[in-house]
Amino acid sequence: MGWTDQDFCTELDRRLNLGVPVEVDNEANLGALAEHLRGAGVGSDNVVYLHGDIGIGGGLVTDGRLLQGTDGHGGEVGHMIVNPRDGSLCGCGARGCLEAEAGERALLAAAGRDPQATGQEAVRVVISAADRGYIVARAALHQAGDWLGVGVANLVNLFNPSVVIFGGMLHDVFLGAAVQIRSRINISTLPASRKNLRLRVSALGDDAVLVGAAEPGFSALLADPLAILADAPEEQPAPTSPE
């Protein structure tokens, strides 16, 4: 969008003018939070959530807490370099990023489809063609799965999660290329790091990000409802019309 250092939260707050606090976060972080608390990551304090659409985002939960980083940019796993030598150009300006090799556009282009005609349905068409034995679609899916496996292997070695969850369009990619992903993880990770690793698709599906967005909005209220009510401004009586 060409934005640089845009104070989106403040601007959104101003335009909505709701009189309540406004918070923003990226979809992968919110999906990670939701899956950790209410989805496929329940019971695990170390979760990697990967969310795919045009790009690939990541949310990392370590020791039960969402990893944010110094300026809130922690977990930008889509820009992890997986193919430095012959990598495709990424929208960030680098070459060989995970999303440039395994994202929607990479999968569609490798399958001979219009890479600009993105969307989950376009991805599902390629995966369906691969399931039916179309060689080009199958090769494209396997290639995306292999690069995705490289990225996951790096994350497993770095963070030693107990579960990696695939959401967004990666839900479908994982189901279609699980063999390639698991193979790459087995080849490229330390045995101790993958010993208790589970690979899962999102349990919350398309609602994961929305559920995650509700968590920070309601967490303070649910934790201490009396304190929130005590801080709430008193409701003013409605003006009455003169008789």
C-alpha positions as CSV (number, residue, x, y, z in Angstrom):
1,M,0.0,0.0,0.0
2,G,3.0,2.2,0.1
3,W,2.6,3.2,3.8
4,T,5.6,3.9,5.9
5,D,5.4,4.5,9.7
6,Q,1.7,5.0,9.4
7,D,0.1,5.4,12.8
8,F,-2.9,3.3,11.7
9,C,-4.3,2.7,15.2
10,T,-4.5,6.4,16.0
11,E,-6.1,7.2,12.7
12,L,-8.6,4.4,12.9
13,D,-9.5,5.5,16.4
14,R,-10.1,9.0,15.2
15,R,-12.2,8.0,12.3
16,L,-14.3,5.5,14.2
17,N,-14.8,7.9,17.1
18,L,-16.4,5.2,19.2
19,G,-15.2,6.5,22.6
20,V,-13.5,3.2,23.4
21,P,-9.9,2.0,23.0
22,V,-8.8,0.8,19.6
23,E,-6.1,-1.9,19.2
24,V,-4.6,-3.3,16.1
25,D,-2.5,-6.4,15.3
26,N,-1.7,-8.4,12.3
27,E,-3.7,-11.4,11.2
28,A,-1.1,-14.0,11.9
29,N,-0.6,-12.9,15.5
30,L,-4.3,-12.9,16.1
31,G,-4.7,-16.3,14.5
32,A,-1.9,-17.7,16.7
33,L,-3.5,-16.3,19.8
34,A,-6.9,-17.8,18.9
35,E,-5.5,-21.3,18.0
36,H,-3.3,-21.3,21.1
37,L,-6.3,-20.5,23.4
38,R,-9.2,-22.1,21.6
39,G,-8.1,-24.2,18.6
40,A,-5.4,-26.7,17.5
41,G,-2.9,-25.3,19.9
42,V,-4.9,-25.7,23.1
43,G,-2.7,-27.3,25.8
44,S,0.6,-26.2,24.3
45,D,2.6,-23.1,25.4
46,N,4.9,-23.2,22.3
47,V,3.0,-22.8,19.1
48,V,3.9,-21.7,15.6
49,Y,0.9,-20.5,13.5
50,L,1.4,-20.0,9.8
51,H,-1.2,-18.0,7.9
52,G,-1.2,-18.0,4.1
53,D,-3.0,-15.7,1.7
54,I,-1.2,-13.6,-0.9
55,G,1.7,-13.6,1.5
56,I,2.7,-15.8,4.4
57,G,2.5,-14.5,8.0
58,G,3.5,-16.2,11.2
59,G,2.5,-15.9,14.8
60,L,4.8,-17.4,17.5
61,V,3.6,-18.3,21.0
62,T,6.6,-19.0,23.3
63,D,6.1,-20.1,26.9
64,G,2.4,-19.1,26.6
65,R,3.1,-15.6,25.4
66,L,2.8,-14.1,21.9
67,L,6.2,-13.0,20.6
68,Q,5.9,-9.4,19.5
69,G,9.5,-8.2,19.0
70,T,10.9,-4.8,19.6
71,D,8.5,-2.9,17.4
72,G,5.8,-5.4,17.0
73,H,7.3,-7.1,13.9
74,G,8.2,-10.4,15.5
75,G,7.1,-13.4,13.6
76,E,7.5,-12.1,10.0
77,V,8.3,-15.6,8.9
78,G,7.1,-15.0,5.3
79,H,10.3,-13.0,4.8
80,M,12.6,-15.7,6.1
81,I,15.1,-16.4,3.2
82,V,14.8,-20.0,2.1
83,N,16.2,-19.8,-1.4
84,P,19.0,-17.2,-1.5
85,R,20.7,-18.5,-4.7
86,D,17.9,-18.7,-7.2
87,G,15.0,-17.1,-5.3
88,S,12.0,-15.3,-6.7
89,L,11.7,-11.6,-6.1
90,C,9.5,-10.8,-3.1
91,G,7.3,-7.8,-2.6
92,C,9.6,-6.7,0.2
93,G,12.5,-6.3,-2.3
94,A,14.5,-9.4,-1.2
95,R,14.8,-12.6,-3.2
96,G,14.0,-16.1,-2.0
97,C,11.6,-15.2,0.9
98,L,9.3,-18.0,2.1
99,E,6.2,-16.3,0.7
100,A,7.9,-15.7,-2.6
101,E,8.6,-19.4,-3.0
102,A,5.5,-20.9,-1.3
103,G,2.8,-18.2,-1.3
104,E,-0.3,-18.1,-3.4
105,R,1.3,-16.3,-6.3
106,A,4.2,-18.7,-6.5
107,L,1.9,-21.7,-6.4
108,L,-0.4,-20.3,-9.1
109,A,2.5,-19.3,-11.4
110,A,4.2,-22.7,-11.1
111,A,0.8,-24.4,-11.9
112,G,0.5,-22.2,-15.1
113,R,-2.3,-20.1,-13.6
114,D,-2.6,-16.3,-13.5
115,P,-0.6,-15.4,-10.4
116,Q,-2.7,-12.2,-10.0
117,A,-5.9,-14.2,-9.7
118,T,-5.3,-15.0,-6.1
119,G,-7.7,-16.2,-3.4
120,Q,-8.4,-19.4,-1.6
121,E,-10.6,-20.8,-4.3
122,A,-7.9,-20.3,-6.9
123,V,-5.5,-22.3,-4.7
124,R,-8.1,-25.0,-4.2
125,V,-8.5,-25.4,-7.9
126,V,-4.8,-26.1,-8.2
127,I,-4.9,-28.6,-5.4
128,S,-7.9,-30.3,-6.8
129,A,-6.2,-30.6,-10.2
130,A,-3.1,-32.1,-8.4
131,D,-5.4,-34.6,-6.6
132,R,-6.8,-35.6,-10.0
133,G,-3.3,-36.3,-11.3
134,Y,-2.5,-33.2,-13.4
135,I,1.2,-33.3,-13.6
136,V,1.9,-29.5,-13.7
137,A,-0.5,-28.8,-10.7
138,R,1.0,-31.7,-8.8
139,A,4.6,-30.5,-9.4
140,A,3.6,-26.9,-8.4
141,L,2.0,-28.2,-5.2
142,H,5.0,-30.4,-4.3
143,Q,7.4,-27.5,-5.0
144,A,5.5,-25.2,-2.7
145,G,5.3,-27.9,0.0
146,D,9.0,-28.4,-0.2
147,W,9.8,-24.7,0.3
148,L,7.2,-24.5,3.1
149,G,8.9,-27.5,4.7
150,V,12.2,-25.6,4.6
151,G,10.7,-22.7,6.4
152,V,9.0,-24.9,9.0
153,A,12.2,-26.8,9.6
154,N,14.0,-23.5,10.3
155,L,11.3,-22.5,12.8
156,V,11.4,-25.9,14.5
157,N,15.1,-25.6,15.0
158,L,14.8,-22.0,16.3
159,F,11.8,-22.3,18.6
160,N,11.3,-26.0,19.3
161,P,7.4,-25.7,19.2
162,S,5.2,-28.6,20.2
163,V,2.8,-27.8,17.4
164,V,2.9,-26.0,14.0
165,I,-0.5,-25.0,12.7
166,F,-1.4,-24.2,9.1
167,G,-4.1,-21.6,8.5
168,G,-5.5,-19.6,5.6
169,M,-4.7,-21.1,2.2
170,L,-1.8,-23.0,3.9
171,H,-4.5,-25.3,5.4
172,D,-5.2,-26.6,1.9
173,V,-1.5,-26.6,0.9
174,F,-0.5,-28.7,3.9
175,L,-3.2,-31.3,3.2
176,G,-2.1,-31.5,-0.4
177,A,1.7,-31.5,0.3
178,A,2.0,-33.0,3.7
179,V,4.5,-35.6,2.5
180,Q,6.9,-33.0,1.1
181,I,6.6,-30.9,4.2
182,R,7.2,-33.7,6.6
183,S,10.1,-35.0,4.5
184,R,11.8,-31.7,4.6
185,I,11.3,-31.4,8.3
186,N,12.7,-34.9,8.9
187,I,15.8,-34.1,6.8
188,S,16.5,-30.6,8.1
189,T,15.7,-30.5,11.8
190,L,17.5,-31.7,14.9
191,P,15.9,-35.0,16.1
192,A,15.5,-33.6,19.6
193,S,13.6,-30.6,18.2
194,R,11.1,-32.6,16.2
195,K,10.7,-35.4,18.7
196,N,7.4,-34.2,20.1
197,L,6.4,-32.0,17.2
198,R,2.8,-32.1,15.8
199,L,1.7,-30.7,12.5
200,R,-2.0,-29.5,12.5
201,V,-4.4,-27.5,10.3
202,S,-6.3,-24.7,11.9
203,A,-9.2,-25.9,14.1
204,L,-10.9,-22.5,13.8
205,G,-10.7,-22.2,10.0
206,D,-11.6,-18.9,8.5
207,D,-12.8,-17.6,11.9
208,A,-9.3,-17.9,13.5
209,V,-8.3,-14.3,13.0
210,L,-11.7,-13.0,14.0
211,V,-11.7,-15.0,17.2
212,G,-8.1,-13.8,17.9
213,A,-9.2,-10.2,17.5
214,A,-11.9,-10.7,20.1
215,E,-9.3,-11.9,22.7
216,P,-7.6,-8.6,23.5
217,G,-10.9,-6.8,23.3
218,F,-12.6,-8.9,26.0
219,S,-9.6,-10.2,28.0
220,A,-9.5,-7.3,30.5
221,L,-13.3,-7.5,31.0
222,L,-13.3,-11.2,31.6
223,A,-10.3,-11.0,33.9
224,D,-11.8,-8.3,36.2
225,P,-15.3,-7.3,35.2
226,L,-15.9,-5.3,38.4
227,A,-12.8,-3.1,37.8
228,I,-13.9,-2.4,34.2
229,L,-17.4,-1.4,35.3
230,A,-16.0,0.8,38.0
231,D,-13.9,2.7,35.4
232,A,-16.7,3.0,32.9
233,P,-18.1,6.5,32.5
234,E,-21.5,7.0,34.1
235,E,-24.4,6.9,31.6
236,Q,-26.0,10.3,31.2
237,P,-29.8,10.4,31.3
238,A,-31.4,11.1,28.0
239,P,-32.6,14.7,27.6
240,T,-36.4,15.1,28.0
241,S,-38.5,17.2,25.8
242,P,-40.3,20.2,27.4
243,E,-44.0,19.6,27.9
